[in-house]
């Protein structure tokens, strides 16, 4: 309990909630019911006058509404702070206590009297504001603690820990949470400026209408006056700029109203969100205040509850696409390597066949291996000793008399042992066919 406040302030802030006062507030009938009751109690008119009856009904309805609002205002005026907070929770408006003066909730006949009284009571009273904030924070974090399996992080903490706690998402991949948070930041900023944007759009539309009328009047004059023509050009330029501005506003409005995960943010929204994220949320201790944690545990939690599954589906789809691209690239790479190897071995085989054709003695079975060695070392155009040795192994294996009775798989296994592993069976068949013809082995391939 505070010791520097008056007894009245201490009682208002510290006394426990009064459930009976809350029940009495909630038991008040709605205005329509009160009006019907008042009508049933009224004396019957001597003459039937439908106009008078309708007027009387409207008057009864209006008076019933005004009377109930006054009753509620009087009731909340007698409640202490904890009772007011408990009633706000009961009505589901505890998160609207600090609603702006343009918020329609303040005009609600049931919640309005309570919220207006709380705001009036807190105005200029730092103790009440602090107590309200502390109570709201405590309630929000207690609710988050109860629903999450992720422990509440100690402050300061990084954004990762705060979001996992708020969303109850300990195992969700970080890119998923990060993407959701960036979208949330952009939408939160748009909604926070919604009223300003609405007024801005209204002003633009009114200016567009005015300028359109002025321009139409100028054109009706069909004047050739240089000053009028200059005014027309200026107005046409302004109209173009106004239409562009309205189109930009509509893009933002459409994004906000019809947002779904995966929607592309308008350029300005995306750039500003990226700047805010970069500037405020990437350090290890970016979440340093309890207010930030509460903000995540309430606003971001609600956003994640609505859209979390969609973000997870997008992530799974993106990962599958990434795997498919990797597989296609791998297959394309393997195909490209196989194509290069085929060209390499067929080129050397054709050159060797030409070398054998120049001198029939080189094709004699007893001289064939010497021919392979001579060709590889002196006529293949290769300078690297390892490449020369690989070509000798390749041609020597295919020119071996035993090769005519072997299939491509067996020959490929033999080449593997020599360190030639990139050559396919199809390439072996093509090269073997050329050599069988050149060596007159009577069998092209098997």
N, C-alpha and C positions, 0 to 999 in steps of 0.2 A: 504494500500500500504506500502511496506517495504521502509525504509528511508536509510538503510545502503548499498543498492545495487546501481550499476551504472544506469544511465538513460536507457541504452540499456537493462539491465537485467530487470529493472522494467517494461519497455514497453513490453518485451517478455512475462513476467509472468502475467501482469495485463491488457493488452489491450484486448478488447472484441473479440469474435470469428468473423471471416470474412466469411460469407456464400458464397460470390462470389468465394473466393479461393477454397472452398470445392467443389462447382459446377464445376469449371474448372478442378479440379483433377479427379472428377468422370466422366467427359465428355470424357476423353482420351479414344480413341478406343483401342480394344485389338490388340495384335501383328498380328494376322491372318488378321484382316481387314486392317491394315496398309500395310502389305506385299502385299495383293491383289491390293490395291490402287497403290503401287509403281510399281507393275508388269504391271498394265494397262497403266502406264505413260511411261514405258520403250520403246525405239525404237525396232521395230520388227527385229529379226536376219535375215540375208540374206539367211542362210541355216538352215534347221531343224536339230538340233542336240539334241536328247532326253537326253543324258548324261549331256550335258552342261546346258540344261534347268532345269533338276532336281537339279544340283549343284547350279544353280543361284537361284532356289526357296528356297533351304535350306539356302543359304547365305542371301537372302532377309528376310526370317523368323527370322533368328538369329539376323540380324542387327535391324529389327523392334523391337524385344523383348528388345535388349540392349538399343536401342534408347528411347523406352518408359520408361524403368527403369531410365535412366539418366534424362529424362524430369520430372519424378515424384520426383526423388531425388532433382532436382533443385527447384521444386515447394514447397516441404515441407520445404526446407531450407529457404524459404521466409515467412513461416507462423509463427505466434506467438503461445504461449503455449495453449491458449484456443481454437484456431482454430485447432491445432493438436489433442486436446482431442475430439473436436466435430467431426472431421473427423474419428477418431478411433471409436467413437460411431456409426457413419453413416455406417462404414464398418463392424460393429459388432465385433471389436477386442479390445474393451476397457479393457477387462479382460486379454489381452495377452501382454500388454505393457511391463511388466517385464519378458517376456518369456526368457528362458535360451538360451544360444548360440547354442545349438543343436536342438532347436525347429524349425520344418520345416516351421512354419508360417513366420519366418524371410526371407525365400527364396521366399515367395509368390510375384509375380510380381506387385501386386496392394498394398497389405498391407505391404509387406516387406520394401519398401523405407520409409514409415511412421514410422514403429516400429523401424527400425534401426536408423533413425534420432533421435527419442525420446530417445532411449537408449544412443546414443552418447552424446546428449545434456545434459542428466542427469548425465552422468558419472563424478564423482568428484564434482558435483554441488549439495550440500545438499539442497539449497533453492528450486531448481527445483524438486528434489526428494520429499521433504516435500510437495510442492504444488501439485504434481501429486498424492501423497498418500491421501492428504486431499480432493482433487477433487474426487478421486475414492471412498473414504469412503462416502462422501456426496451424491454422485450419487447412490451408492448401498443402503444406508439407506433410501434415499428418495423414491427409487423404492419399497423397502420393506414396508415402511409406507403406500404407496398407495395401496398395494395389500392385506394387512392384517387387520383383525378386532381386533387383539390383540395389545394392546398399546406397543410402544417401551419401553423396561425396562430401568430403570435408572441403570447406572453402579456404583459399581459392582453389579452383580446379580447372581442367581444360574443358573445351566444349564437348568432346567425346563423352566424358564421364557424365556431364550434366544432361545431355540429350538421352543417353541410355537410361539414366534414372527417370527422367521425365516421361519417356515413352515406354518404359518397361521393356526395353529391347536389348538385353545383354549380348545376344548372339547375332544381331542383325549386322551385316557387313557395313563398315564405316562409309563407303561410298554411297550406300542407300540412304543412311541417316543424313549425311552431308547434303545430298541432293534435295532431300525433303526440307531440310532446314533453310537452304538458300531460297527455295520457292516460298516457304513460310515467311521469310524475311521480306521478300518483295511484296507479297500479298498483305502482310501486316502494315507495311508502309502505305500502300495504296488505300487500305481501309481507314487508316488513321487520318488520311487527308481527304477522305471521301466527300465531306461537306464542302471543303474548300474547292475541290475539283468540280462539284456540282454547281456551285456559284460561278466558278470560272467558265464552265460550259454555258450556263445561262447568259452570262455577260457576252460571250462570243456570239451566241446565237442572236441575241438582240442587236449586237453591232452588225452582224452579217445582214440581218433583215433591214436595218436602217440604211446601210450602204447600198444594198440591192435596190431599194426604193429610190434613193438619190440618183444612182447610176441610171435607172430606168427613166427617171424624169429628164435627166440630161440628154439621153439618147432621143427622147421624144421631141426635144427642141430641134433636133437635126441641125444644130448650130455648127458653123465653121470657125467660130471664135477660138483663137489659139488658147486662151485661158480655159475655156470650157473643155476643149480637147485634152488639155493637160490634166484637168481635173478628172476626166474620164479615165485616162491612163492610170492616174494615181489610185482611183477607186478600184479599177480592175485588178491592179496589183494587190491592193489591200484585201479584196475579196478572195483572191487566190490564196493569200497567206492565212486568212481566216478559215477558209475551207480546209486547208492543210492542218491547221491547229485543231479544228473540230474532228477531223479524221483521226488525228493522233489521240485525242481524248476518247473517242469511241473505241479505238483499239485497246486502250487501257481498261475502259469500262467493260468491254466484252471479255477481256482476259480475267478480270476480277469476277464477273458474274458467272462465267461458264468455265471456270478453271477445273482442269483435271490434271493429275500427274502426267507429265510428258508434254504439256502445253508449252509452246515457245513464248517466253516473256517478251513484251515490247522492248525495243532497243534501250530506251531510257531507263526502264525499270531494271532490266538486266545489268546495265552498266552501273547503276547506283547500288544495286544489291551486291555486285562483285566488289565495289569499293568499300562498302560497309563491312562486308565479310572479311576482306583483306585487312582492314584497318583495326577492327575491334575483336574478331573472334578466332584468331589463329595463334595467339600466344598460349603457353602452357597454363597461365593463370588468368585467362580471359574472363572466366566466370568467378568474380571476386565478391559479389554482393548477394545477400540473401534474396533481394528483390529479383535479381536475374534468374535465380534458381526457381523462385515462385512463378515467374513469367513462363519459364519452360514447362513447369509442372502443371500449369493451367492452360495457357494458350497453345503452346506447342503440343502438349498432350492431346488436346481436343483435335488439333490438325492431324496428328498422327493416327488417332483413332478413326478419323474419317478416311484418310488417304493411305495409311501405312501398307495395306495389302496391295494396293495398286503399285506403289513404289517397289515392293518386293517382286511383283510380276514383271515390271519393267526391267529390273536388274537381272532376273533369270533369263528373260528374252535377250537382253544385251550380251550376257555371258555365252548363251548358246550361239548367237550370231558371231561373237568373237572366236569361239571354237571352230565354227564353220569356216570363217575366213582363214584362220590358221591352217585348217585342214586343206582348204583349196590352195593356199599358197604353198603348202608342203608338197601337195600333189603336182602343182604346176612346176615347182622347183625340181622335183624328181623327174617329171616328164622332160623338162628342159635339159637336165643333166643327161638323161638317157638319149635325148636327141643329139646332144653334143658328142657323147661317146660313140653313138652309131655313126655319125659323120666322120669321126676320127678313125675308127677301125675300118670302115668301108673305104675311106680314102687311101689308107695305107695298103689295104688288101688289093684294091684296084691297081695301085702303083706297083705292087709286087707282081701281080699277074702280068702287067706290061713288061716288067723286068724279065720275067720268065719267057715271055713270048719273043723277046729280042734274041734269045739264044736257047735253042731247044735242048742243048746239053744241060742247061741249068734245071730242067724239069726231070732229069733222070732221078729215080728214087734214091740212088746212092749219093747223089750230089745235092739233093734238095735242102738238107739242113745247112750245108755250106753256103748254098745260095741265100738262105734266110739270113745267115750271119753276115754275109757280104752286103746284102741289100740293106739290112738294118743299120750297119755301121757306115756305109759309104753312099748309099743312094736314097735313103729315106728322107733326108733333109733334117734329121734330128741331130742335135748337138749334146743334149743332156745324156750322160751315161745311163742314168736310171730309166729314162724314156726309151733309149735304145735297147736296154735289156728287157723291158716290158714288151716291146715290139717283137723281139726275138722269141720270147716265151709264147706270145700270142700266135705268131705265124708258125713257129715250130710245132706247137701243139696241134694246130689245125692241119698242118702238112704231114704230120705223122701218119703213116699208113693205117694205124689202128683207128684213126679218127673217122675213116669212112664207115666203120661199123658201129660208131658210138652215136647216141642221140645228143641233142644240144644240152640237156641237163647234165649229162656226164661230163661233157667237155667244159661246161661252165664250172663245175666243181673242180676240175683240174686247174682251170685258170685261176680260181679263187686261191688255190694253194700257192700259186705263183705271185699272188698279190694283186691280180687283176679282178676287181670286184664290181666295177660299174658297168660291165658289158652284159647286155641282156641276152636271153636265149634267142630272141628274134634276130638280133644282130649277128650272133654266132651262126645261125642258119643261113643268113644272107651271105656272110663271108665264106662259109664252108661250101656253099653252092658254087661260088665263083672259083674257088680253088679246086674243087672236084672236076669242074669243066676244064680248067687250065691244065690239070695234072692227068686228064684222061682216066680218071679212076672209075668211070663207068657208073657212078652212083652220085647223084647231085647232093642229096642230103637225106637225113633220116629224121 
